[in-house]
Amino acid sequence: GDFLKDFRYWKGKVQRYRADIRAQGLLDILDILQGDLSKLEDFSQDGYQLLVGRLIYEQPEITREEMPRLAKDCLEKFEERPIDKCLLAVIEGDLYTCLQMCLQLIDRPWFL
């Protein structure tokens, strides 16, 4: 409702400001604020930074059911790290896989 209306208004306002700016650094920031996927990818160092950027600036209205798809999409754009499977399991609500991955990743899993 109101949130999406305000979000769209804000994105339009950022677009109007963008027309008056010539400094590349500021243009990059405004592109990120508008959810420009290519800029978000350029400035993200891993899939989870990209995921957070997309959640904040591109798809703030995403549902819990859509989160695993978006997370997988973001993770596919970067080299896979061992922790990625664990974090994806958390997003998917797969506690068993998450615990299995933690046991593999953690040096001293006695606290689990």
C-alpha positions, -999 to +999 in steps of 0.1 A: +000+000+000+015+032+012+050+019+015+052+009-022+036+042-032+062+061-011+090+039-025+080+046-061+077+083-054+112+083-038+127+065-068+111+091-092+126+119-071+160+103-073+157+100-111+149+137-113+179+147-092+201+124-114+194+146-145+212+176-128+243+158-117+276+154-137+300+139-111+304+101-118+307+091-082+274+108-074+258+092-104+269+058-093+254+064-058+221+075-074+221+045-097+225+023-066+197+041-048+175+035-078+182-003-077+203-004-109+212-041-110+244-036-130+257-010-105+247-031-075+266-060-091+297-038-098+299-025-062+291-058-044+319-080-033+298-112-028+264-125-033+251-115+001+261-078-004+243-080-037+213-096-020+211-068+007+214-042-020+186-056-041+164-060-010+169-024+001+170-006-033+153-028-058+127-051-041+119-040-006+084-055-009+097-091-015+079-119+003+095-146+024+085-171-003+104-152-029+136-148-008+153-181-017+149-174-055+164-140-051+192-152-029+201-180-054+201-155-082+225-132-063+248-160-053+251-174-088+268-141-099+298-147-077+322-175-069+307-199-044+322-199-009+316-227+017+295-204+039+271-196+010+253-230+013+249-225+050+234-190+047+212-201+018+199-229+040+190-204+066+171-183+041+153-214+028+144-224+064+164-256+061+177-260+096+191-295+091+213-285+062+224-253+080+235-274+110+253-299+088+272-271+070+281-254+103+296-287+115+317-288+084+328-252+085+334-247+122+367-258+137+353-268+171+316-276+167+312-288+203+291-257+211+264-267+186 
